[in-house]
């Protein structure tokens, strides 16, 4: 049985006050939801990670960074290492979010180095994959997602990959209000699980959690979570309202 996992990606939103306030409201609101029934994480901007981690220290809610650099230290101005993130209380880190792939220009190779560095540094990476609308229309979803998974996990042993969570996030559904249908999500998740079984083994593929992301909201969370291979949700916009995020956590639990 895979434990459901809901993560809220705050992207470049909130400020020093609202980030802590939201974290506290989520922690309070999720008290009634048994922590053994759902894993919950929030992904604040870098500069608020530490204060949010402190605000959540007595709760079961984990802190997830939105990015990491692959080197461990040195002359890499503006970058942040896995050890630094671990040091201030992060458990998870997003790697290869679509905005980093398509706005910042990250490649599969760079993302692979980040996933590897995160694991070596004691973080649990959430590897994000997903196709553009043009790729879906050209029937390339399977090829694109398979390439992103194979390249993103290249060179990693099954033992290391067991630390990874996958997030399937079709780019056309992120921040657009367009959600993949539950069937489209299930189809992609099934493809990813089968791919992982072939790359590693059936046990790993059965145990790894695959989240769906792309305009997940309180009103569609339940039907997405009802799919066999949808193990959780990576939530952007709806995670910025504590009540909506809590409703999604309840739907997933
Ligand atoms: C995301 O940022 O990963 C995301 C899925 O955003 P949204 O829920 O706003 O589509």
Boltz pocket constraint, residues with backbone or C-beta under 6 A from the ligand:
constraints:
  - pocket:
      binder: B
      contacts: [[A, 9], [A, 11], [A, 169], [A, 173], [A, 174], [A, 175], [A, 176], [A, 177], [A, 213], [A, 214], [A, 215], [A, 216], [A, 234], [A, 235], [A, 236], [A, 237], [A, 238]]
      max_distance: 6.0
